[in-house]
Amino acid sequence: MKQILHISLILLLLALNQCKSKQNFITNDVKIIKGIVGENIVGDGNRILVPMLGVSIICKRQKKHLETDTDGKFEIEVKKGDTLFFSYTGFESKQIIIKSKKYYKVVLKEKKGI
């Protein structure tokens, strides 16, 4: 009887350890990234990034939508490999695939002929 109890306890501990390992794997896969969205303005031979307020950002996998703040900044929880789509009226849309970076600088270009 004691052997059965010991074996049951060992199996229970192994099962709990397995669950914890899977949980750590899942939570480690998700990360928060930050960034800024703007347009490059050339002045005096220098490029200056002008932040853009209200740029629409969509994460396709999560079906999340957010917009940049007054400083053109954003923050979103993503997984490596997610694709973010950036769009703003009068500008070309842009997409980026999330890699290992924690900070992204996204530059949008004005559409020609508008």
Protein Blocks (a to p, Z undefined) as FASTA:
>chain_A
ZZmmmmmmmmmmmmmmmmmmmmmmmmmmpccddddddddddeehiacddddehiacddfk
lopacdddfkopacddddehiacddddehiacddddddfbfbdcddddddehZZ
